[in-house]
């Protein structure tokens, strides 16, 4: 099984690091926001940790809400 974790790199997030490490032992895991946006590759499962972590606009999402059009672009990729 191929799994895409569609996230920007978050090496300080121990949950995501541990999750990826455990899952990589069982499946072909790719952690890449670029692969998601470029629709690069075929995956059985796409894991979206949080939609705002699909871009580097995290700080703005917390103060101003989701970036305009992000959910529509996400839907188009899925």
N, C-alpha and C positions, 0 to 999 in steps of 0.2 A: 504494500500500500504506500502511496505517495501522499505526504502531508505538507501543506504550505502554511507556515505561521506567518501571516501577512502583517508584519510589524516592522517599525524602524528598530535598529539595534538598541537594546536596553540592557547592557551588561550589568548595571547596578540593581536590576530587578531580579532578586533571587528566585522568586516564584517562576518567572519565565525561563530563567537559566536552568533551574532544576527540572522544570517541565520538559524543556527541549532536550536536556541530557537524557532523561528517562525515556522519552518517546523515540529518540534517535536510535536507541537500542532495539526497538521493535519495528520501526518503519523507516522508509526513506524520507527524511525530514529536510525541508528547505525553510530557512528563516530569512525572509526577504520582502520588504515592502516594494522594492523595484520589480520583482517578478510578478507581484500582484498587479501593479499599475500598468506594466507593459504586457500583461496577459501572456507571460512567458512560461511555458510548461503546461503539462497536464497533471492534475492533482485529484485524488479521490476525496480529500477533505481540505477545506480552507478554514483555518482557525483565525478568527478576528478577536484579538484580546480585548481591545477597545477601539472603536472607529477612529478616535482622535489620534491613535498611535500609528495610523497608516501614513501620516505625514509628519513633518518636523514642525508643524504649527501647534504643538501641544499647549504651550503657554497661552496662546490666543484662545484656544478652545475652552480653557478653564475660565477665562475672564469674559469672553465675548460670545461663548457658545460655539457650536460646530461651524467650521468654515463653510461659507456659502457654497452649495452644490456638492459638498462632500458625500452625502448619503446617496444622491442621484448617481454620482460617478462610481461609488462603491457598488450600487445595484447594477449598473451597466457592466461592470467587470464580472460580477457573479453570474 
